[in-house]
Amino acid sequence: MAAKSPRHPEPPSLPVRDDDDPGLRVSGPPGARDIRHAGDDELGAVMAEALTFEGRVDRATHGFHTYPAGMHPDAAKVIIAACPGAVHDPFCGGGTVLLEAMLAGRKASGTDLSPIASLVTKARTADPALATPLRAASRRLAELARTTRSPVEVPEACRDWYEPHVAEEIGHLRDGIRAEDATVQPLLWAVLSSIVIKASYRESDTSNRKSPVHRPPGTTAILFHKKARELGRMIEGLPSGAEVLTRLDDARVCPPPPHTSLVLTSPPYPGVYDYLPMQQLRYAWLGIEPPGRAFSAEVGSRRSFRAKGRAEAFRDWREDTDRWIATQSQGLRRNGLMVVNVGDGLVGGRLVDALSPTVQAMRKAGLEIVARASADRPDHARNAVRIEHMVMGRKP
C-alpha cells in the first residue's frame, strides 16, 4: 500500500549529511595485525598480503554505491594476479571480485541471492558506451524532481524514514526512470539505489537506527545527478566488451561455469549481518519484490543466531558451508583454485570459529589445502578482536 506524501512547512535546517565526502567513509575492515600464513610459502604470502589492505579505493567503479562487508578491492586484485584463468564469485555482493577480474582482462561470473547485489554489480561492470546516455537521462530526471511540486506515491515502508519533500523528490526520480530508455534504466535504478539510504533517516547501510537530518529541498535531486555523473565518469574508464556474467542464484545449488579456474569469494561470516533485510528501503523504492524464501535461506544470518540459538544456527552454517563449497568445487577445472576469505563471527560476546569448518568443507569436497593466512582485526564496536582468514584449495 502506498500513501501520498503530505506538504508541510520546511523544518529548521540542520547540517546536511554529505556521505559522498571521502573523508567521512572508510571502506573495508579495520587494520590487520599479527598476520601469519602456512602452507605454500609464495601463495601463503600473497594471501597474507591480501589481508593487510584497508581504507577506501577509488579505482574504476569501486567508489560507486556502498555495499556492506565486501572483499577489499586490493585483496581481490592480488589474488587474481596470482591465480590465472576465468574467475567466479558465488557470493558476489557488490561485484568487487568481478570488477577486478574484468580489469585484469579475465572472464568473470558471479551469483548472489540479492537483487540489489545484482543491480550494483551490473552497474559497476557496465559498458562504457552507456556513460553519455546515463548523464543525459540523469540531468532530465534531476530537473524534473527538483521542480515538480505535484504529490507522488510513497511506499508505505518508506513513509517514516524521510522528510516529505525528500520522499517526493525520490518518488519523482523513480517515476521518471520508468519512462527512460530500457538500455539505460538499470544504471539509473542503480544510481537511485545509491542515494536512498543517504537521503533517509537511517544511520547507515548496516544500521536501522534513526538519525534525523535535514536535506534542503532540491538537494536530493542534485545528489542523484551528481552520483550519475560520477558513475558515468567511472564506467568510461572500463574496458569495453568485457565478459561478465551475473545471475540471481544460490551458491549452494548453482555451480560456476565450466572451465572456471578460480573461485574467489567472501561468504557471509557466521552471525555478523542480515544482508537481505538491510535492503528494505531499496526494495520499496525500486519496486523490487523482496526475495521471499531467500530471506530464510540466507547463509549465516545474524537473525538466525538470535532465533535458533548459537548451537543450532552454527550447525546450519556449517552444513551450508559444506554445500556451497562442494557445489562450487564441481565447476572448477582440474588444478583450479578456490580461495575463501572468511572471518570468525561474534555472537553473545563469544567468537564463532569460521576457519576449521571452511578447511574441513574444502577437504570434504576433494580440494587439497595449498595455503592459508590469518590476521587479527579489532572490532571496536564490540571491544573484541576477530580473526579473518584466507584459505586456498586446489582441485586435483
C-alpha positions as CSV (number, residue, x, y, z in Angstrom):
1,M,0.0,0.0,0.0
2,A,1.3,3.5,-0.8
3,A,0.4,6.9,0.6
4,K,0.6,10.4,-0.9
5,S,3.3,12.4,0.7
6,P,1.9,15.5,2.5
7,R,3.1,19.0,2.1
8,H,4.3,20.8,5.2
9,P,6.4,23.8,6.2
10,E,10.1,23.3,5.9
11,P,11.7,22.3,9.2
12,P,14.5,24.1,10.9
13,S,17.7,23.5,9.0
14,L,20.2,21.0,10.5
15,P,23.7,20.2,9.0
16,V,23.3,18.5,5.7
17,R,24.8,15.0,5.7
18,D,27.3,14.5,2.9
19,D,28.1,10.8,2.7
20,D,30.0,11.4,-0.6
21,D,32.8,13.1,1.2
22,P,35.7,10.6,1.0
23,G,36.9,11.8,4.4
24,L,33.7,10.5,6.1
25,R,33.8,6.9,4.8
26,V,36.4,4.2,5.0
27,S,35.8,1.0,3.2
28,G,36.8,-2.4,4.4
29,P,37.5,-3.7,7.8
30,P,39.9,-2.1,10.4
31,G,43.6,-2.6,10.0
32,A,45.0,-6.1,10.4
33,R,47.8,-7.1,12.8
34,D,49.7,-10.3,13.7
35,I,49.4,-11.6,10.1
36,R,50.6,-15.2,9.7
37,H,50.5,-17.8,6.9
38,A,51.1,-21.5,6.4
39,G,51.5,-24.0,3.5
40,D,52.9,-23.0,0.2
41,D,55.2,-20.1,1.1
42,E,54.7,-18.0,-2.0
43,L,50.9,-18.3,-2.2
44,G,50.6,-18.0,1.6
45,A,52.5,-14.7,1.4
46,V,50.1,-13.5,-1.4
47,M,47.1,-14.2,0.9
48,A,48.8,-12.6,3.9
49,E,49.4,-9.5,1.8
50,A,45.7,-9.6,0.8
51,L,44.7,-9.4,4.4
52,T,46.8,-6.3,5.0
53,F,44.7,-3.9,2.8
54,E,42.4,-1.3,4.3
55,G,40.9,2.0,3.5
56,R,39.0,3.5,0.6
57,V,39.8,2.5,-3.0
58,D,38.7,4.9,-5.8
59,R,39.9,2.7,-8.7
60,A,37.4,2.1,-11.5
61,T,33.8,1.9,-10.1
62,H,34.7,0.7,-6.6
63,G,33.6,4.0,-5.1
64,F,30.1,3.7,-6.5
65,H,27.3,2.5,-4.2
66,T,28.1,1.4,-0.7
67,Y,27.8,-2.4,-0.1
68,P,28.5,-4.0,3.3
69,A,31.3,-6.3,4.1
70,G,32.8,-6.8,0.6
71,M,36.3,-8.1,0.0
72,H,38.8,-5.3,-0.2
73,P,39.4,-4.4,-3.9
74,D,43.2,-4.7,-3.5
75,A,42.9,-8.1,-1.9
76,A,40.9,-9.3,-4.9
77,K,43.4,-7.7,-7.2
78,V,46.5,-9.5,-5.8
79,I,44.7,-12.9,-5.5
80,I,43.5,-12.7,-9.1
81,A,47.0,-11.6,-10.3
82,A,48.5,-14.8,-8.7
83,C,45.8,-17.2,-10.0
84,P,45.3,-17.4,-13.8
85,G,42.1,-18.1,-15.7
86,A,38.4,-17.4,-15.5
87,V,37.1,-16.1,-12.2
88,H,33.8,-16.9,-10.4
89,D,32.4,-15.4,-7.2
90,P,29.4,-17.3,-5.8
91,F,28.6,-14.6,-3.2
92,C,29.4,-11.6,-5.5
93,G,27.6,-8.9,-3.4
94,G,28.5,-5.5,-4.9
95,G,30.8,-7.0,-7.5
96,T,34.2,-6.3,-6.2
97,V,35.8,-9.6,-7.4
98,L,34.0,-9.4,-10.7
99,L,35.2,-5.9,-11.4
100,E,38.8,-6.7,-10.5
101,A,38.6,-9.8,-12.8
102,M,37.2,-7.6,-15.5
103,L,40.1,-5.0,-15.1
104,A,42.6,-7.9,-15.3
105,G,41.1,-8.9,-18.6
106,R,39.6,-12.2,-17.3
107,K,36.3,-13.8,-17.9
108,A,34.2,-13.2,-14.8
109,S,30.9,-14.6,-13.4
110,G,29.0,-14.4,-10.2
111,T,25.8,-15.2,-8.3
112,D,24.0,-13.8,-5.3
113,L,20.6,-14.1,-3.7
114,S,20.1,-10.3,-3.5
115,P,18.5,-8.4,-6.4
116,I,20.3,-5.3,-5.1
117,A,23.6,-7.1,-5.4
118,S,22.9,-8.0,-9.0
119,L,21.9,-4.4,-9.8
120,V,25.0,-2.9,-8.2
121,T,27.4,-5.5,-9.8
122,K,25.9,-4.8,-13.3
123,A,26.3,-1.1,-12.8
124,R,29.9,-1.5,-11.6
125,T,30.8,-3.5,-14.7
126,A,28.7,-1.6,-17.2
127,D,29.7,-0.9,-20.8
128,P,31.4,2.5,-21.3
129,A,29.1,3.3,-24.1
130,L,26.3,3.9,-21.6
131,A,28.1,6.8,-19.9
132,T,26.7,9.6,-22.1
133,P,23.1,8.4,-22.2
134,L,23.3,8.0,-18.4
135,R,24.4,11.5,-17.8
136,A,21.8,12.9,-20.2
137,A,18.9,11.0,-18.6
138,S,20.0,11.9,-15.1
139,R,20.1,15.6,-15.9
140,R,16.5,15.4,-17.2
141,L,15.3,13.4,-14.2
142,A,17.0,15.7,-11.6
143,E,15.5,18.8,-13.1
144,L,12.1,17.0,-13.1
145,A,12.4,16.0,-9.5
146,R,13.7,19.4,-8.4
147,T,11.0,21.5,-10.0
148,T,7.9,19.3,-9.9
149,R,5.5,20.0,-7.0
150,S,2.8,17.5,-7.5
151,P,2.3,14.8,-4.9
152,V,3.7,11.3,-5.6
153,E,3.1,7.8,-4.3
154,V,5.4,7.0,-1.4
155,P,5.7,3.3,-0.4
156,E,4.3,2.5,3.0
157,A,7.6,1.1,4.2
158,C,9.3,4.4,3.5
159,R,7.0,7.0,5.0
160,D,8.6,7.2,8.4
161,W,12.2,7.3,7.0
162,Y,12.2,10.5,5.0
163,E,11.3,14.2,5.2
164,P,8.2,14.6,3.0
165,H,9.9,16.8,0.4
166,V,12.8,14.3,0.1
167,A,10.4,11.4,-0.4
168,E,8.6,13.4,-3.1
169,E,11.9,14.0,-5.0
170,I,12.8,10.3,-4.8
171,G,9.3,9.5,-6.0
172,H,9.6,11.8,-9.0
173,L,13.0,10.3,-9.8
174,R,11.5,6.8,-9.6
175,D,8.6,7.7,-11.8
176,G,10.9,9.4,-14.3
177,I,13.2,6.4,-14.6
178,R,10.3,4.2,-15.7
179,A,9.9,6.4,-18.8
180,E,13.6,6.3,-19.8
181,D,15.1,4.1,-22.5
182,A,15.4,0.4,-21.4
183,T,19.1,0.3,-22.1
184,V,19.9,3.0,-19.5
185,Q,17.2,2.1,-16.9
186,P,19.3,-0.4,-15.0
187,L,22.1,2.2,-14.4
188,L,19.5,4.8,-13.4
189,W,18.0,2.4,-10.9
190,A,21.4,1.7,-9.5
191,V,22.0,5.4,-9.1
192,L,18.7,5.8,-7.3
193,S,19.6,2.8,-5.1
194,S,22.9,4.5,-4.2
195,I,21.1,7.5,-2.6
196,V,18.0,6.2,-0.9
197,I,19.9,5.4,2.3
198,K,21.9,8.6,2.2
199,A,18.8,10.7,1.9
200,S,16.9,8.8,4.6
201,Y,16.9,8.9,8.4
202,R,18.8,5.6,8.6
203,E,22.1,5.9,10.4
204,S,23.9,3.7,7.8
205,D,23.6,0.8,5.4
206,T,24.1,-1.7,8.2
207,S,22.1,0.1,10.9
208,N,18.4,0.7,11.2
209,R,18.8,3.3,13.9
210,K,17.1,6.6,13.1
211,S,19.4,9.7,12.8
212,P,17.1,12.5,11.6
213,V,18.9,15.2,9.5
214,H,17.5,17.8,7.1
215,R,18.2,17.9,3.4
216,P,17.1,21.3,1.9
217,P,14.6,21.0,-1.0
218,G,16.2,20.1,-4.3
219,T,19.4,18.6,-2.8
220,T,18.2,15.0,-3.2
221,A,17.7,15.5,-6.9
222,I,21.1,17.2,-7.1
223,L,22.7,14.3,-5.3
224,F,21.1,11.9,-7.8
225,H,22.6,13.8,-10.7
226,K,26.0,14.0,-9.0
227,K,26.1,10.3,-8.4
228,A,25.0,9.6,-12.1
229,R,27.8,11.9,-13.4
230,E,30.3,10.1,-11.1
231,L,29.2,6.7,-12.3
232,G,29.4,7.9,-15.9
233,R,32.9,9.1,-15.5
234,M,33.9,5.8,-13.8
235,I,32.4,3.5,-16.4
236,E,34.1,5.5,-19.2
237,G,37.4,4.1,-18.0
238,L,36.2,0.4,-18.0
239,P,37.2,-2.0,-20.8
240,S,34.5,-2.4,-23.4
241,G,33.2,-5.8,-24.5
242,A,34.3,-7.5,-21.2
243,E,32.8,-10.9,-20.4
244,V,31.0,-10.5,-17.0
245,L,28.0,-12.8,-16.3
246,T,25.8,-12.4,-13.2
247,R,22.7,-14.1,-12.1
248,L,20.4,-14.3,-9.1
249,D,21.0,-17.7,-7.7
250,D,22.1,-19.7,-4.6
251,A,25.7,-20.7,-4.2
252,R,24.7,-24.0,-2.6
253,V,23.0,-25.2,-5.7
254,C,24.4,-23.2,-8.7
255,P,28.0,-24.3,-9.7
256,P,30.3,-21.9,-11.6
257,P,30.5,-22.0,-15.4
258,P,32.5,-24.9,-16.9
259,H,36.3,-24.4,-17.0
260,T,36.4,-21.9,-14.2
261,S,40.0,-21.6,-12.9
262,L,39.5,-19.6,-9.8
263,V,36.6,-19.4,-7.3
264,L,37.3,-16.3,-5.2
265,T,34.7,-15.3,-2.7
266,S,34.0,-13.8,0.8
267,P,30.9,-15.7,2.0
268,P,28.8,-14.4,4.9
269,Y,30.6,-14.6,8.2
270,P,28.5,-16.5,10.8
271,G,26.1,-14.3,12.8
272,V,27.5,-11.0,11.6
273,Y,25.0,-9.4,9.2
274,D,21.5,-9.8,7.8
275,Y,22.3,-8.9,4.2
276,L,18.9,-9.3,2.6
277,P,16.6,-7.4,5.1
278,M,19.1,-4.5,5.3
279,Q,17.9,-3.5,1.8
280,Q,14.2,-3.0,2.6
281,L,14.1,0.7,1.7
282,R,15.7,-0.1,-1.7
283,Y,13.2,-2.9,-2.4
284,A,10.4,-0.5,-1.7
285,W,11.6,2.4,-3.8
286,L,12.8,0.4,-6.7
287,G,9.7,-1.7,-6.9
288,I,11.7,-4.9,-6.3
289,E,9.8,-7.8,-4.8
290,P,11.7,-8.9,-1.7
291,P,13.4,-12.3,-2.4
292,G,10.9,-14.3,-0.3
293,R,12.3,-17.7,0.6
294,A,15.8,-16.3,0.1
295,F,15.4,-14.5,3.5
296,S,15.1,-17.8,5.3
297,A,17.8,-19.3,3.1
298,E,20.4,-16.7,3.7
299,V,23.6,-18.2,4.9
300,G,24.9,-17.4,8.4
301,S,22.4,-14.5,9.1
302,R,22.6,-12.7,12.4
303,R,18.9,-13.2,12.9
304,S,19.2,-17.0,12.6
305,F,21.7,-17.0,15.5
306,R,19.2,-14.9,17.6
307,A,16.2,-17.0,16.7
308,K,17.6,-20.5,16.8
309,G,20.4,-20.1,19.3
310,R,24.1,-20.4,18.8
311,A,24.4,-24.2,18.6
312,E,21.7,-24.8,16.0
313,A,22.5,-21.7,13.9
314,F,26.2,-22.7,13.8
315,R,25.3,-26.2,12.8
316,D,23.2,-24.8,9.9
317,W,26.1,-22.5,8.9
318,R,28.5,-25.5,8.8
319,E,26.0,-27.5,6.7
320,D,25.6,-24.6,4.3
321,T,29.3,-24.2,4.1
322,D,29.7,-27.9,3.2
323,R,27.0,-27.5,0.5
324,W,28.3,-24.4,-1.2
325,I,31.9,-25.4,-1.3
326,A,31.0,-28.8,-2.7
327,T,28.9,-27.2,-5.4
328,Q,31.5,-24.6,-6.3
329,S,34.3,-27.2,-6.5
330,Q,32.3,-29.2,-9.1
331,G,32.7,-26.4,-11.6
332,L,36.4,-25.9,-11.1
333,R,38.7,-27.3,-13.8
334,R,41.5,-29.6,-12.9
335,N,44.2,-27.8,-11.0
336,G,41.7,-24.9,-10.5
337,L,41.9,-23.0,-7.2
338,M,39.3,-21.9,-4.6
339,V,40.2,-19.0,-2.3
340,V,37.8,-18.3,0.5
341,N,38.0,-15.1,2.6
342,V,36.1,-15.6,5.8
343,G,36.2,-14.2,9.3
344,D,35.2,-15.5,12.7
345,G,31.7,-14.5,13.9
346,L,31.0,-12.9,17.3
347,V,27.7,-13.9,19.0
348,G,26.9,-13.1,22.5
349,G,30.4,-11.9,23.2
350,R,31.9,-15.3,22.1
351,L,33.8,-16.0,18.9
352,V,32.4,-18.3,16.3
353,D,35.1,-20.3,14.6
354,A,34.9,-20.0,10.8
355,L,38.3,-21.4,9.8
356,S,38.0,-25.0,10.8
357,P,34.6,-25.6,9.2
358,T,35.9,-23.9,6.0
359,V,39.0,-26.1,5.8
360,Q,37.0,-29.2,6.6
361,A,34.4,-28.4,3.9
362,M,37.1,-27.9,1.3
363,R,38.7,-31.2,2.1
364,K,35.3,-33.0,2.0
365,A,34.8,-31.5,-1.5
366,G,38.1,-33.1,-2.6
367,L,40.2,-30.0,-2.6
368,E,43.8,-30.1,-1.4
369,I,44.6,-27.2,1.0
370,V,47.5,-25.3,-0.6
371,A,48.0,-22.4,1.8
372,R,46.2,-20.3,4.3
373,A,46.7,-17.0,6.1
374,S,45.1,-15.3,9.1
375,A,45.1,-11.8,10.7
376,D,43.7,-10.3,13.8
377,R,41.3,-7.4,13.3
378,P,40.0,-5.2,16.2
379,D,36.2,-5.0,16.5
380,H,35.9,-1.6,18.2
381,A,32.1,-1.7,18.4
382,R,32.2,-4.9,20.5
383,N,35.6,-4.3,22.2
384,A,36.9,-7.5,20.9
385,V,39.4,-9.0,18.4
386,R,38.1,-11.1,15.5
387,I,40.3,-13.2,13.2
388,E,40.0,-13.0,9.4
389,H,41.2,-15.9,7.3
390,M,42.0,-16.8,3.7
391,V,42.2,-20.4,2.7
392,M,43.3,-21.7,-0.7
393,G,42.4,-25.2,-2.1
394,R,43.4,-26.9,-5.3
395,K,41.2,-29.3,-7.3
396,P,43.4,-32.4,-8.2
